[in-house]
Amino acid sequence: MKVSVGKEMSFAPGMVMTDFESKSLNRKFDAIVFSSGIAGQEGQVSVQKPSEVKKAEIKNIKVEKASGPDAYTVAELHEKSAST
């Protein structure tokens, strides 16, 4: 779609990624929103500013090892790959 310089636009909410590095643009962004597209005429959509974005809370999660003949932990796979 054609857009003129200075035109204000609203976008549908999207996934926010912080510290996003674009290899094709050779640039790092503090935060970038991957939106599904431009908001319709029915209403305005507010997009969070990078300063308003909260980082995901990191929690310690324990996952039981899968069972079966081909079940490995990451450490076991790494060890196995080093021996072959």
GROMACS elastic network, one bead per residue, 0.5 to 0.9 nm:
[ bonds ]
;  ai    aj funct       b0    kb
    3     6     6  0.87069   500
    3     7     6  0.69425   500
    4     7     6  0.57299   500
    5     8     6  0.88673   500
    9    38     6  0.74075   500
    9    39     6  0.80145   500
    9    44     6  0.87908   500
   10    37     6  0.88672   500
   10    38     6  0.60248   500
   10    39     6  0.54382   500
   10    40     6  0.83549   500
   10    43     6  0.89310   500
   10    44     6  0.60743   500
   10    45     6  0.56084   500
   10    46     6  0.71281   500
   10    47     6  0.77157   500
   11    14     6  0.83858   500
   11    35     6  0.66127   500
   11    36     6  0.77427   500
   11    37     6  0.57133   500
   11    40     6  0.83456   500
   11    44     6  0.80356   500
   11    45     6  0.60053   500
   11    46     6  0.76601   500
   11    47     6  0.71844   500
   12    35     6  0.57583   500
   12    36     6  0.60354   500
   12    37     6  0.57180   500
   12    38     6  0.58710   500
   12    39     6  0.50559   500
   12    40     6  0.84147   500
   12    44     6  0.88188   500
   12    45     6  0.60528   500
   12    46     6  0.81093   500
   12    47     6  0.79072   500
   13    16     6  0.89757   500
   13    33     6  0.79372   500
   13    34     6  0.81822   500
   13    35     6  0.57142   500
   13    36     6  0.73287   500
   13    37     6  0.84908   500
   13    39     6  0.87139   500
   13    45     6  0.71039   500
   13    46     6  0.75440   500
   13    47     6  0.64458   500
   13    48     6  0.87272   500
   14    33     6  0.57308   500
   14    34     6  0.51121   500
   14    36     6  0.63905   500
   14    37     6  0.87186   500
   14    47     6  0.84800   500
   15    32     6  0.82916   500
   15    33     6  0.55935   500
   15    34     6  0.52217   500
   15    35     6  0.66403   500
   16    31     6  0.66629   500
   16    32     6  0.56954   500
   16    34     6  0.63822   500
   16    35     6  0.86255   500
   16    48     6  0.87500   500
   16    50     6  0.87432   500
   16    53     6  0.77314   500
   17    20     6  0.60701   500
   17    29     6  0.89893   500
   17    30     6  0.84077   500
   17    31     6  0.55620   500
   17    32     6  0.54836   500
   17    33     6  0.64623   500
   17    34     6  0.78463   500
   18    29     6  0.73163   500
   18    30     6  0.55648   500
   18    32     6  0.65046   500
   18    33     6  0.88736   500
   18    50     6  0.80770   500
   18    53     6  0.85124   500
   18    55     6  0.78604   500
   19    28     6  0.65552   500
   19    29     6  0.56148   500
   19    31     6  0.57821   500
   19    32     6  0.81541   500
   20    27     6  0.85447   500
   20    28     6  0.56628   500
   20    29     6  0.51507   500
   20    30     6  0.65727   500
   20    31     6  0.63288   500
   20    32     6  0.67492   500
   21    25     6  0.85035   500
   21    26     6  0.75019   500
   21    27     6  0.59081   500
   21    29     6  0.61727   500
   21    30     6  0.88065   500
   22    25     6  0.53588   500
   22    26     6  0.57125   500
   22    27     6  0.54347   500
   22    28     6  0.60899   500
   22    29     6  0.78677   500
   23    27     6  0.68063   500
   23    28     6  0.84604   500
   24    27     6  0.80188   500
   25    28     6  0.85099   500
   28    31     6  0.87684   500
   29    32     6  0.64435   500
   30    50     6  0.70098   500
   31    49     6  0.83878   500
   31    50     6  0.55321   500
   31    51     6  0.89117   500
   31    53     6  0.83103   500
   32    50     6  0.78458   500
   33    47     6  0.82899   500
   33    48     6  0.86326   500
   34    37     6  0.86541   500
   35    38     6  0.79533   500
   36    39     6  0.89412   500
   39    42     6  0.80497   500
   39    43     6  0.73733   500
   39    44     6  0.67631   500
   39    45     6  0.64227   500
   40    43     6  0.65795   500
   40    44     6  0.77926   500
   40    45     6  0.88834   500
   41    44     6  0.75996   500
   48    51     6  0.79685   500
   48    52     6  0.59200   500
   48    53     6  0.64754   500
   49    52     6  0.53063   500
   49    53     6  0.66873   500
   50    53     6  0.52939   500
   50    54     6  0.86568   500
   51    54     6  0.81998   500
   54    57     6  0.86522   500
   55    58     6  0.88556   500
   63    66     6  0.87674   500
   65    71     6  0.73693   500
   65    72     6  0.72993   500
   65    73     6  0.66353   500
   66    70     6  0.88817   500
   66    71     6  0.55347   500
   66    72     6  0.73712   500
   66    73     6  0.83553   500
   67    70     6  0.78802   500
   67    71     6  0.55876   500
   67    72     6  0.84150   500
   68    71     6  0.53723   500
   68    72     6  0.88893   500
   69    72     6  0.86168   500
   72    75     6  0.79581   500
   72    76     6  0.57585   500
   72    77     6  0.61842   500
   73    76     6  0.50771   500
   73    77     6  0.62917   500
   73    78     6  0.86219   500
   74    77     6  0.51221   500
   74    78     6  0.61449   500
   74    79     6  0.85774   500
   75    78     6  0.50955   500
   75    79     6  0.61130   500
   75    80     6  0.84894   500
   76    79     6  0.50557   500
   76    80     6  0.59650   500
   76    81     6  0.85219   500
   77    81     6  0.60295   500
   77    82     6  0.85974   500
   78    81     6  0.51854   500
   78    82     6  0.63417   500
   78    83     6  0.88931   500
   79    82     6  0.52577   500
   79    83     6  0.65532   500
   80    83     6  0.52973   500
   80    84     6  0.66575   500
   81    84     6  0.54438   500
